[in-house]
Amino acid sequence: MKLLKLANWLSNGDLERYKQQAQQAQQEQSKLQQMESELTSLNAKLQETQKQLGQTQAQLQINQGFQIELGETQLRLQKVDGEAKLYKKALFEQQKQFNLTQSQLKHTQQALARSQNWLELLKTPIQIVDIQKTLPKQNFDTLWGFGIITPQPQSMSVAGAILVKGWVLGKKSTAKALRVIYQTDILLETPVKHSRPAVMQRYPDIPTANSSGFEFSISVAGIPESAKFKLEALLEDETIVPLCDFLLKSAQIELNDTQTFSKTQLD
């Protein structure tokens, strides 16, 4: 220690300064080494960061690819959804058309059944059992008379209708119409205007005798097993005069007999 102090004194303090400078240099070198160590660490971190950045970029590219694929998938889904909506619309229209066709088919089947029933009714012969006069005695003064030309009692009708011809001649008031009554309903009302030369020959002094005829056809297809139709005359003074009752019934006969009756009725 004494030698150091002596050397320092002999060197005018330069030795101490050199020593301090050496110490500072050592400190600087230590700092430099620390900085180099830190720099090495930073370089390692930088490399790791660059590596992570590269991985992130690669993942980003993958994600971008997924996004593109996702967009394309969404477009395909939108297209499929649009096609599904069109298919549902077409299916709804087809179902609607199918329901309409079924409804039409049902109506057609019902109409066919009605037609078949109607044909069966037309084929069912109707017998005119009797024609009963119902003119009250107190009404004898209202009419000169009346008569039924056709049909005749015990005759058959196989055409689903009965053709009725006759005449009625009013005395105090002219007969203007004839009514057909079933139960309480007026089935038809027909004018009295047809020519009846035979009636005119019988009553030559009565001007309305030649036009005293009536003629009408009444449907009897589908009547009950037995039925009664009432005929009444309506005079111009609004007097109603009962004339007769038609007693009818359904009759089941063979086809050959039906054809014979039909031909007879037409003749």
Beta strands, then each sheet from edge to edge (+ up, - down):
strand 1: 126-133
strand 2: 143-150
strand 3: 156-157
strand 4: 161-170
strand 5: 175-182
strand 6: 185-191
strand 7: 213-219
strand 8: 226-235
strand 9: 240-250
sheet 1: 3+ 1- 9+ 8- 5+ 6-
sheet 2: 2+ 4- 7+
end
